[in-house]
Amino acid sequence: MLVSEALFLLLSDKSAHVEVGVSHQRVALNGALLCDLVATGLVDVHAGKSPSVSLVNGAVARSEGHPALAHGVARVEKKGHPSVYSLLNSRKFAKKEAIAQRLIEEGVLDEERAGFLGLHWQRFPEKDETIEKAMRQRYRDIFLGKEEPRPEEAMVILLLKNTGELRRQFLGEIEGIPFNDLRMRVKQIDRQVLDAGTFENVDGINTVLLSVASAAAVEEAAASS
């Protein structure tokens, strides 16, 4: 499961209204999709004062057949050489219909059309709730130190940490874990899984994660001003 798919599933209530928080929802999901594109080698991240993204050769063809990745590649292609921050704040980058499509095909989510007072939208309620239940149990085991996270699980944890939503989203999974123990565990995950470079393109992933934290901080400051 992609980082963006896992995050979408975790952040959606039974009516599929993403609930990570109004201000950081877009940044978190956009960051997750960008992590997917970097981790699968479809884009390169160019570090610097204003990090930017470019497609690798053959990215369009390689992304065909996977709705979320194909959509992300198409958005990057349309923008040419977009900055990381512009993608994180985009309203069109992490399109929920594209992220949900493979989960629908696999029977994890359902798709419904809803409307009110002339407005229409799509909803993606869970069809198989055992998938999220198993995911959440595994995250609890990770927080308790019983399991080590896979790279995509580490990215989900750090995306939520960097948007300030880790404790609220995993409220049940961290129950009974002292705050300092949780903080140290997350720091350990960051260091051992990402900083240790245990998978390809780790530098690009870290650039995206740091940019997510910065973008969330800017939104927080704007909201409180």
C-alpha positions in Angstrom: 0.0 0.0 0.0 1.3 3.4 -0.9 2.0 6.1 1.8 -0.8 8.2 0.4 -3.3 5.3 0.3 -2.4 4.3 3.9 -2.7 7.9 5.1 -6.0 8.4 3.3 -7.4 5.2 4.9 -6.1 6.2 8.4 -7.4 9.7 8.2 -10.9 8.9 6.9 -13.8 8.4 9.2 -16.6 6.0 8.2 -18.0 8.7 5.9 -14.6 9.2 4.3 -14.3 12.8 5.4 -10.6 13.2 6.0 -10.1 14.4 9.6 -6.5 15.2 10.1 -7.4 18.8 10.7 -8.7 21.4 8.3 -5.4 23.4 8.1 -3.0 20.5 7.6 -5.1 17.9 5.7 -4.0 19.0 2.3 -0.3 19.3 3.3 -0.2 15.8 4.8 -1.9 14.1 1.8 0.2 16.1 -0.7 3.3 15.2 1.2 2.3 11.6 1.3 1.8 11.4 -2.5 5.1 13.3 -3.1 6.9 10.7 -0.9 5.3 8.0 -3.0 6.6 9.6 -6.2 10.1 10.0 -4.8 10.2 6.5 -3.2 9.2 4.8 -6.5 11.8 6.8 -8.4 9.3 8.7 -10.6 10.6 12.1 -9.6 13.8 13.7 -8.4 13.8 16.3 -5.6 16.4 19.1 -6.0 17.4 20.4 -2.6 18.2 24.0 -1.9 16.7 27.2 -0.5 13.5 26.4 -2.4 13.4 22.6 -3.1 11.9 21.6 -6.5 10.8 18.5 -8.3 11.3 17.1 -11.7 10.1 14.0 -13.5 12.7 11.3 -14.3 12.8 9.9 -17.8 10.0 7.4 -18.5 8.0 8.4 -15.4 4.8 8.8 -17.4 4.9 5.4 -18.9 6.0 3.7 -15.6 3.2 5.3 -13.6 0.5 4.0 -16.0 -1.8 1.5 -14.4 -1.6 3.1 -10.9 -4.1 5.9 -10.5 -2.5 7.8 -7.6 1.0 7.7 -9.1 -0.3 8.5 -12.6 -2.2 11.5 -11.3 0.8 12.8 -9.3 3.1 12.4 -12.3 0.6 14.2 -14.6 0.4 17.2 -12.1 4.2 17.5 -12.0 4.4 17.2 -15.8 1.9 20.0 -16.2 3.8 22.3 -13.8 7.1 21.6 -15.5 9.5 22.0 -12.6 7.4 22.8 -9.6 8.7 23.7 -6.1 8.0 21.3 -3.3 6.1 23.9 -1.4 3.7 24.6 -4.4 2.9 20.9 -4.5 2.4 20.6 -0.8 -0.1 23.5 -0.9 -1.8 22.5 -4.1 -5.6 21.7 -4.2 -5.2 19.4 -7.2 -2.1 17.3 -6.4 -3.3 14.6 -4.0 -6.7 14.1 -5.6 -8.7 11.9 -3.3 -10.5 10.1 -6.1 -7.2 9.0 -7.6 -5.8 7.9 -4.2 -9.0 5.9 -3.4 -9.3 4.1 -6.7 -7.0 1.2 -6.0 -8.4 0.8 -2.5 -11.9 0.5 -4.1 -10.6 -2.0 -6.7 -9.2 -4.1 -3.8 -12.4 -4.0 -1.8 -11.1 -1.9 1.0 -13.2 1.2 0.3 -16.6 1.7 -1.3 -17.6 4.7 -3.4 -20.8 6.7 -3.0 -22.1 9.9 -4.4 -23.7 12.3 -2.0 -25.3 15.7 -2.3 -27.0 18.5 -0.4 -28.7 21.7 -1.6 -27.4 21.3 -5.2 -23.8 20.4 -4.1 -22.5 17.0 -5.0 -19.4 15.1 -3.8 -17.9 11.6 -3.6 -17.6 9.6 -0.4 -15.4 6.6 0.2 -16.7 4.7 3.2 -14.8 1.6 4.4 -16.0 -1.6 2.9 -13.6 -3.9 4.7 -12.9 -2.4 8.1 -10.4 -5.2 9.0 -7.7 -3.6 6.9 -7.6 -0.4 8.9 -7.9 -2.4 12.2 -4.9 -4.5 11.3 -2.9 -1.4 10.3 -3.7 0.3 13.6 -2.7 -2.7 15.6 0.6 -2.8 13.8 1.2 0.9 14.5 0.6 0.2 18.2 3.2 -2.6 18.1 5.6 -0.2 16.4 5.1 2.5 19.0 5.6 -0.1 21.8 8.8 -1.2 20.1 7.5 -4.7 19.4 7.8 -4.2 15.6 10.1 -2.1 13.4 8.4 0.0 10.8 8.7 -0.5 7.1 9.8 2.6 5.2 6.3 3.5 4.2 5.0 3.2 7.8 7.8 5.4 9.0 6.8 8.0 6.4 3.2 7.9 7.6 4.4 8.4 11.2 6.7 11.3 10.4 4.2 13.0 8.1 1.7 13.0 11.0 4.4 14.1 13.4 5.5 17.0 11.2 1.9 18.2 10.8 1.4 18.0 14.6 -1.3 15.4 14.3 0.4 12.2 15.4 -1.0 12.0 18.9 -4.6 12.9 17.9 -4.7 10.5 14.9 -3.2 7.6 16.9 -4.9 8.3 20.2 -6.0 4.7 20.7 -2.7 3.2 19.5 -0.5 5.3 21.9 -2.8 4.8 24.9 -0.7 4.0 28.0 2.6 5.0 26.4 4.3 7.8 28.4 4.8 11.0 26.4 8.6 10.9 26.6 8.7 7.3 25.6 6.6 8.0 22.5 8.7 11.0 21.6 11.9 9.0 21.8 10.4 6.2 19.8 9.4 8.6 17.0 12.9 10.1 17.1 14.4 6.6 16.8 12.2 5.8 13.8 13.3 9.0 12.2 17.0 8.3 12.8 17.1 4.5 12.1 14.7 4.2 9.2 15.1 7.5 7.4 18.4 9.1 8.4 20.2 5.8 8.2 19.3 5.6 4.5 17.8 2.2 4.5 16.2 2.6 1.2 16.8 4.5 -2.1 16.0 8.2 -2.5 16.2 8.8 1.3 17.6 12.4 0.8 14.6 13.3 -1.4 12.2 11.8 1.2 13.8 13.8 4.0 13.6 17.0 2.0 9.9 16.4 1.5 9.3 15.6 5.2 11.2 18.8 6.3 9.2 20.8 3.8 5.9 19.3 5.2 6.9 20.5 8.7 7.7 24.0 7.3 4.5 24.2 5.3 2.4 23.1 8.3 4.2 25.7 10.5 3.4 28.5 8.0 -0.3 27.4 8.0 -0.4 27.4 11.8 1.1 30.8 12.0 -1.3 32.2 9.4 -4.3 30.7 11.2 -3.3 32.2 14.5 -2.5 35.7 13.2 
